[in-house]
Amino acid sequence: MTTNEDIRLKGLNFAKKGSVATMLFCLLFEIVFLFGAIFKFFLVPFFIPVLTAIVFIFGLVIHILSRKNIYAPVVPYSITTVTTIILTFCLSFIQPQLRIPFFLIYFYIVLHPGYLLGIKNGIYAIALVDFAYALMIVLTQNMSPEINLGMEFVKLIFFTFITFLLIIDFDRDITRLKELREILKKVEKGDLTVHIEEKGTPDEIYFLIRAIKNLIETESGIIKLIIETSRHLSEISAQIASTSNELSTAISEIVSTTQKMTEGVDRQFQELDKSISMGKSLSEISFSVVDNIKKVEVHAENFSAGANNGLQMSDVALRNIEIIGSRYEYLIGLMAKLHDVSNTITKIIETINKISEKINILSLNASIEAARAGEFGKGFAIVADEIKKLADNTQNSAMEIGEIVKEMIDSIRSVAESSEEVRKAIYDGNQVVKSTIESLRTISSAVIELNNAIKNIKNVISKEEEEITAMLKQIEDSFNISRDNSTAAEEILASLEEQSAATEEFAATSQELLNITERLAKVIQNFKV
């Protein structure tokens, strides 16, 4: 369907081309008039060139206005009318035998509007040319007696018949082109369901219609394929986007878990490092303890040897005291007088709790008695010296025994005037020596047990040292494994982060693909296939 805008555009096109044709015809006439005047073969009145110039100006104005898109529906009729009138008017002053070349211009005046504007304008141009030319023949008959009216009208009839047939043919072709244009308008809007009939003779328009029909069918097939592909692509894009999102989420969770695992491995790595440091410190402490235990073992062995020597010396002292006691039996009577003093000595001796003090008292008493006994006390003095050496060897225990001996010597000195006191002192010394021997035996047993305990401790510590060494080796192996795991975890984390970035980029690409697919779907929605 032809719209007003289409009519206006066709009118503007005709105005541009028709105005140019009018100006060219006017120039042609002016040139002919000029050469005719120069060579004396074609003379026209002066006002004819002037009128032709005016028509040229008219064509120029129409052309300028049409170039500025200024148009009125009367313009095509005005151009046709003015051109026909000026041509007919000029022909009226030309001899009949010279009119034939100019008469051909009528064909252009008729066919041009008929081709560009349609049959209506073509018939108007035919009628106008017939009327103007017939009128011109009748009016100029007296000026040109040689004119054959019958021949002129036959020529006019042939002109009318030929131009009418051409206009009809033009109109038929234009109608086919209009139908094709309407179809193409629908195709332009996306309607590919249109049907084109291949009618008419096999001319260029026919082949054009066939080509456009094939093009529409091909385009329809392409659009169908695009629609189907778009649908599948949309589904695939949605699946890819969904999978990418799920994969991105999964990788994010894996990255988070791997980060936590890496942090845990780092903490384990640090704890193992601390454990290795503590293990090394513990090993050093164990070595130090073993060294100290070895030293204690040596001192304990020395102490045990000293205790054994003390027992031997105590046995000797005990035998000497018994000898001294047998020699002082005759002084029993005198010892009764010292009963009260002996009781006091007994109470003092009972308060002595420590073995070392008793030994010291015994040593002092033995020394005093040996001095008093003179020749008989030499052996006892030797015993006292040996006991003194025992007290020095046994350190604190020997010192305590020395104190006891000293107290015993003091007590014996206080009762030296009485044999009974001596006897009592000897008896008490005998008891002290026995007690000392018993204490030394107890100490010796304790030292033996201590030695055994030290050996057991040493063995246990040695085993524990071996276990600590093995444990340190295991910890160091675990430390190396944890370090390797930490490095591997960091590499895995870096790879996962790269994979996560690639997945996010892939998801963005798939989302962009989905958006493109959606836009493509919106575009192809306008097509009907």
Secondary structure in CASP SS format (residue, H / E / C, confidence):
PFRMAT SS
TARGET T0000
AUTHOR 0000-0000-0000
METHOD secondary structure of the structure
MODEL  1
M C 1.00
T C 1.00
T C 1.00
N H 1.00
E H 1.00
D H 1.00
I H 1.00
R H 1.00
L H 1.00
K H 1.00
G H 1.00
L H 1.00
N H 1.00
F H 1.00
A H 1.00
K H 1.00
K H 1.00
G H 1.00
S H 1.00
V H 1.00
A H 1.00
T H 1.00
M H 1.00
L H 1.00
F H 1.00
C H 1.00
L H 1.00
L H 1.00
F H 1.00
E H 1.00
I H 1.00
V H 1.00
F H 1.00
L H 1.00
F H 1.00
G H 1.00
A H 1.00
I H 1.00
F H 1.00
K C 1.00
F C 1.00
F C 1.00
L C 1.00
V C 1.00
P C 1.00
F C 1.00
F H 1.00
I H 1.00
P H 1.00
V H 1.00
L H 1.00
T H 1.00
A H 1.00
I H 1.00
V H 1.00
F H 1.00
I H 1.00
F H 1.00
G H 1.00
L H 1.00
V H 1.00
I H 1.00
H H 1.00
I H 1.00
L H 1.00
S H 1.00
R H 1.00
K C 1.00
N C 1.00
I C 1.00
Y C 1.00
A C 1.00
P C 1.00
V H 1.00
V H 1.00
P H 1.00
Y H 1.00
S H 1.00
I H 1.00
T H 1.00
T H 1.00
V H 1.00
T H 1.00
T H 1.00
I H 1.00
I H 1.00
L H 1.00
T H 1.00
F H 1.00
C H 1.00
L H 1.00
S C 1.00
F C 1.00
I C 1.00
Q C 1.00
P H 1.00
Q H 1.00
L H 1.00
R H 1.00
I H 1.00
P H 1.00
F H 1.00
F H 1.00
L H 1.00
I H 1.00
Y H 1.00
F H 1.00
Y H 1.00
I H 1.00
V H 1.00
L H 1.00
H H 1.00
P H 1.00
G H 1.00
Y H 1.00
L H 1.00
L H 1.00
G C 1.00
I H 1.00
K H 1.00
N H 1.00
G H 1.00
I H 1.00
Y H 1.00
A H 1.00
I H 1.00
A H 1.00
L H 1.00
V H 1.00
D H 1.00
F H 1.00
A H 1.00
Y H 1.00
A H 1.00
L H 1.00
M H 1.00
I H 1.00
V H 1.00
L H 1.00
T C 1.00
Q C 1.00
N C 1.00
M C 1.00
S C 1.00
P C 1.00
E C 1.00
I C 1.00
N C 1.00
L H 1.00
G H 1.00
M H 1.00
E H 1.00
F H 1.00
V H 1.00
K H 1.00
L H 1.00
I H 1.00
F H 1.00
F H 1.00
T H 1.00
F H 1.00
I H 1.00
T H 1.00
F H 1.00
L H 1.00
L H 1.00
I H 1.00
I H 1.00
D H 1.00
F H 1.00
D H 1.00
R H 1.00
D H 1.00
I H 1.00
T H 1.00
R H 1.00
L H 1.00
K H 1.00
E H 1.00
L H 1.00
R H 1.00
E H 1.00
I H 1.00
L H 1.00
K H 1.00
K H 1.00
V H 1.00
E H 1.00
K C 1.00
G C 1.00
D E 1.00
L C 1.00
T C 1.00
V C 1.00
H C 1.00
I C 1.00
E C 1.00
E C 1.00
K C 1.00
G C 1.00
T C 1.00
P C 1.00
D C 1.00
E H 1.00
I H 1.00
Y H 1.00
F H 1.00
L H 1.00
I H 1.00
R H 1.00
A H 1.00
I H 1.00
K H 1.00
N H 1.00
L H 1.00
I H 1.00
E H 1.00
T H 1.00
E H 1.00
S H 1.00
G H 1.00
I H 1.00
I H 1.00
K H 1.00
L H 1.00
I H 1.00
I H 1.00
E H 1.00
T H 1.00
S H 1.00
R H 1.00
H H 1.00
L H 1.00
S H 1.00
E H 1.00
I H 1.00
S H 1.00
A H 1.00
Q H 1.00
I H 1.00
A H 1.00
S H 1.00
T H 1.00
S H 1.00
N H 1.00
E H 1.00
L H 1.00
S H 1.00
T H 1.00
A H 1.00
I H 1.00
S H 1.00
E H 1.00
I H 1.00
V H 1.00
S H 1.00
T H 1.00
T H 1.00
Q H 1.00
K H 1.00
M H 1.00
T H 1.00
E H 1.00
G H 1.00
V H 1.00
D H 1.00
R H 1.00
Q H 1.00
F H 1.00
Q H 1.00
E H 1.00
L H 1.00
D H 1.00
K H 1.00
S H 1.00
I H 1.00
S H 1.00
M H 1.00
G H 1.00
K H 1.00
S H 1.00
L H 1.00
S H 1.00
E H 1.00
I H 1.00
S H 1.00
F H 1.00
S H 1.00
V H 1.00
V H 1.00
D H 1.00
N H 1.00
I H 1.00
K H 1.00
K H 1.00
V H 1.00
E H 1.00
V H 1.00
H H 1.00
A H 1.00
E H 1.00
N H 1.00
F H 1.00
S H 1.00
A H 1.00
G H 1.00
A H 1.00
N H 1.00
N H 1.00
G H 1.00
L H 1.00
Q H 1.00
M H 1.00
S H 1.00
D H 1.00
V H 1.00
A H 1.00
L H 1.00
R H 1.00
N H 1.00
I H 1.00
E H 1.00
I H 1.00
I H 1.00
G H 1.00
S H 1.00
R H 1.00
Y C 1.00
E H 1.00
Y H 1.00
L H 1.00
I H 1.00
G H 1.00
L H 1.00
M H 1.00
A H 1.00
K H 1.00
L C 1.00
H H 1.00
D H 1.00
V H 1.00
S H 1.00
N H 1.00
T H 1.00
I H 1.00
T H 1.00
K H 1.00
I H 1.00
I H 1.00
E H 1.00
T C 1.00
I C 1.00
N C 1.00
K C 1.00
I H 1.00
S H 1.00
E H 1.00
K H 1.00
I H 1.00
N H 1.00
I H 1.00
L H 1.00
S H 1.00
L H 1.00
N H 1.00
A H 1.00
S H 1.00
I H 1.00
E H 1.00
A H 1.00
A H 1.00
R H 1.00
A H 1.00
G H 1.00
E H 1.00
F H 1.00
G H 1.00
K H 1.00
G H 1.00
F H 1.00
A H 1.00
I H 1.00
V H 1.00
A H 1.00
D H 1.00
E H 1.00
I H 1.00
K H 1.00
K H 1.00
L H 1.00
A H 1.00
D H 1.00
N H 1.00
T C 1.00
Q H 1.00
N H 1.00
S H 1.00
A H 1.00
M H 1.00
E H 1.00
I H 1.00
G H 1.00
E H 1.00
I H 1.00
V H 1.00
K H 1.00
E H 1.00
M H 1.00
I H 1.00
D H 1.00
S H 1.00
I H 1.00
R H 1.00
S H 1.00
V C 1.00
A C 1.00
E C 1.00
S C 1.00
S H 1.00
E H 1.00
E H 1.00
V H 1.00
R H 1.00
K H 1.00
A H 1.00
I H 1.00
Y H 1.00
D H 1.00
G H 1.00
N H 1.00
Q H 1.00
V H 1.00
V H 1.00
K H 1.00
S H 1.00
T H 1.00
I H 1.00
E H 1.00
S H 1.00
L H 1.00
R H 1.00
T H 1.00
I H 1.00
S H 1.00
S H 1.00
A H 1.00
V H 1.00
I H 1.00
E H 1.00
L H 1.00
N H 1.00
N H 1.00
A H 1.00
I H 1.00
K H 1.00
N H 1.00
I H 1.00
K H 1.00
N H 1.00
V H 1.00
I H 1.00
S H 1.00
K H 1.00
E H 1.00
E H 1.00
E H 1.00
E H 1.00
I H 1.00
T H 1.00
A H 1.00
M H 1.00
L H 1.00
K H 1.00
Q H 1.00
I H 1.00
E H 1.00
D H 1.00
S H 1.00
F H 1.00
N H 1.00
I H 1.00
S H 1.00
R H 1.00
D H 1.00
N H 1.00
S H 1.00
T H 1.00
A H 1.00
A H 1.00
E H 1.00
E H 1.00
I H 1.00
L H 1.00
A H 1.00
S H 1.00
L H 1.00
E H 1.00
E H 1.00
Q H 1.00
S H 1.00
A H 1.00
A H 1.00
T H 1.00
E H 1.00
E H 1.00
F H 1.00
A H 1.00
A H 1.00
T H 1.00
S H 1.00
Q H 1.00
E H 1.00
L H 1.00
L H 1.00
N H 1.00
I H 1.00
T H 1.00
E H 1.00
R H 1.00
L H 1.00
A H 1.00
K H 1.00
V H 1.00
I H 1.00
Q C 1.00
N C 1.00
F C 1.00
K E 1.00
V C 1.00
END
